[in-house]
Amino acid sequence: MNIAVCVSHVPDTATKIKIGPDEKTIDSSGVTYIINPYDEFAVEEALKTKEKFGGDVIVLSVGGDANKETIRKALAMGADKGILLKDANARDSFSVAKALAEEIKNLNCEIVFAGKQSVDYDNSITGQLTAELLGYNCVTVVVDLKIGNNKVIAEREIEGGKEVVETEFPVVITCQKGLNEPRYASLKGIMAAKKKVIEEKPAAPSENKTEIIKMKKPPEKQPGRIIGTDASAVPELVRLLHEEAKII
């Protein structure tokens, strides 16, 4: 069984982000990049699937040379092969999915894992778009997974609860926190990853469907105000909440 896992190279959530001079990109100076946290659940589930059914885990990432660092992290966790689909230009979710789908088609993977979203743009649609372009089944926001007899039974989060769905291969699974506990890369795994080759291929060409017009930070939080210290302040508080804050 060929198992694909898609990973994204994103800014560390602890990094302070600055908007670049063009107001369309972030200023990457001083920014630490990591493997997308949700993609770690995808890598772990891919490895667990390999341990149960055999096959190879192939890590795919779309981007520039810096993405090799993220691919190497997945290789250190235990993945067998890495493929960098090179494109230094900014791609939207559709263009990323297009590149992933073209390569997955060539690899003939029966199951594809990805994080439910990346923590940079938070579009939460790349996995679904990849499945649609491939013609694969798709289950999103998965928190429990059982595979057997060509059947996939997945529990997924929905608004206010969870639902259980059943589908068949080929399938794309997008992974949510709670699905598993990602393993740490061992020293042996880290050393082995250095010897594993990351294949580089040009990403399939595709035009973006969306364009970033402008980035801006949210307004700074206003300082708090003390209206009063006893019950006499309640009418004024209610008035401000209604007329100024407009939350009641």
Steps between C-alpha positions, in 0.01 A plus 500: 500500500637840401411759764539872427518766767490869412691744719525876507789724609350772721609772745524387860184611682723648774673728248404866491383567145566826318333598173741568213535837323275383213218435753431171321759270662658458840849620581690171530806651672535352844206260447546138609332247272375156607296208370133594514378366839190329354722328244684324783177311574486411130858368502435295813183345358680419175774324697245306706325391179831380355580307818166320473475439125853548364598717208690828473426840650580774249514860623401776258544874539452790258736795527863608493820347635411599856223236494769231510536571872138402557525195274809393691305520828245254361779273375653503849166390643516195273372589152675318215533762228465873448398690189533876472275646232699814435347838445637811664192702405205548733220251433142501622327188629379395155847526343655305788230231468557483124871429546433243773229323298718467190781338697271275706343380177845398374580324828172305492441553873189337644481718807609859556539672837517874561442738788150646522644846437829688495556753773620773263198569275245274678300438182427136598431395139822360350422139596148522359621662178767233458239226540270666247778536242595134550143371506565346843261470792569746780437514875599814688579599861555137598557416868479119480577265212452130437613329179426144387362296211530798264270692734581822682294590806574848627368704788507871424425817690189696405335803655371396841612138481655223293387276217622162372528445126600202289670515163738305276844538343634711342449768761639827634492540880553839665614466859394684814662521842395197705542247219834387644806611691780577251821317581827679565778444253762275661873563462514195274215642292668840474826344384318275253306797361826671403574211265157491341475674164243775450400488136444837338249550221347811347149553636225454241419841354175658612350846515386630836126540540536763772722803557606661825406867474625614838607368839438691820521428868189506718447823695675520834292410801361808669584551869232406749284754680357490850148647486436480872544290809142433611151430368448863398735442204278232344276732289806674351667163434190372321482819292865470392465133414196584288604825333881484491604135507176394322502154654154514656 
